[in-house]
Amino acid sequence: MDRRLRELAKASPNFGRLYGYQPLLAIYGSQAELTVLSNPNAAYVSAGQFGEVLADSPP
C-alpha cells in the first residue's frame, strides 16, 4: 500500500478513525472525500468500494 494513501487516510477528519479498524475503509472514504469536487466519477467509485468493504466486514 502506498505510504501517501495511508497518511491521507489517517489524516482525514471524517474517515481517519476507521484506519485502526479497517484500513481500506479509511482509504476509500478519504479518497471519495478528497475527489468529490475535482473528479465526481472517481469519488463515486471510491464510495462504492467503501460500501463493498463495509458490507464484507465482520459485525
C-alpha positions as CSV (number, residue, x, y, z in Angstrom):
1,M,0.0,0.0,0.0
2,D,1.3,3.4,-0.9
3,R,2.6,5.4,2.1
4,R,0.8,8.6,0.8
5,L,-2.5,6.8,0.8
6,R,-2.0,5.7,4.3
7,E,-1.1,9.1,5.5
8,L,-4.0,10.8,3.7
9,A,-6.4,8.2,5.2
10,K,-5.1,8.7,8.7
11,A,-5.3,12.5,8.4
12,S,-8.9,12.5,7.1
13,P,-11.2,14.2,9.7
14,N,-14.2,12.1,8.7
15,F,-12.6,8.7,8.0
16,G,-9.2,8.7,9.8
17,R,-10.5,6.9,12.9
18,L,-11.6,3.9,10.7
19,Y,-8.0,3.2,9.8
20,G,-7.4,1.3,13.1
21,Y,-10.4,-1.0,12.4
22,Q,-10.2,-1.5,8.6
23,P,-7.6,0.5,6.7
24,L,-9.4,0.1,3.4
25,L,-12.5,1.9,4.8
26,A,-10.3,4.9,5.7
27,I,-8.5,4.9,2.3
28,Y,-11.7,4.6,0.2
29,G,-13.6,7.1,2.3
30,S,-10.8,9.7,2.3
31,Q,-10.3,9.2,-1.5
32,A,-14.0,9.9,-2.1
33,E,-13.9,12.9,0.2
34,L,-10.8,14.4,-1.5
35,T,-12.0,13.9,-5.1
36,V,-15.7,14.7,-4.8
37,L,-15.3,18.2,-6.2
38,S,-12.5,17.7,-8.6
39,N,-13.5,14.3,-10.0
40,P,-17.0,13.2,-9.0
41,N,-16.8,10.0,-11.0
42,A,-13.7,8.8,-9.1
43,A,-15.4,9.8,-5.8
44,Y,-18.4,7.7,-6.8
45,V,-16.2,4.7,-7.5
46,S,-14.4,5.2,-4.1
47,A,-17.7,5.4,-2.3
48,G,-18.8,2.2,-4.0
49,Q,-15.6,0.5,-2.9
50,F,-16.1,1.8,0.6
51,G,-19.6,0.2,0.6
52,E,-18.2,-3.1,-0.6
53,V,-15.6,-3.3,2.1
54,L,-18.1,-2.2,4.7
55,A,-20.5,-5.0,3.6
56,D,-17.8,-7.6,3.8
57,S,-16.5,-6.5,7.3
58,P,-17.5,-8.6,10.3
59,P,-20.0,-7.0,12.6
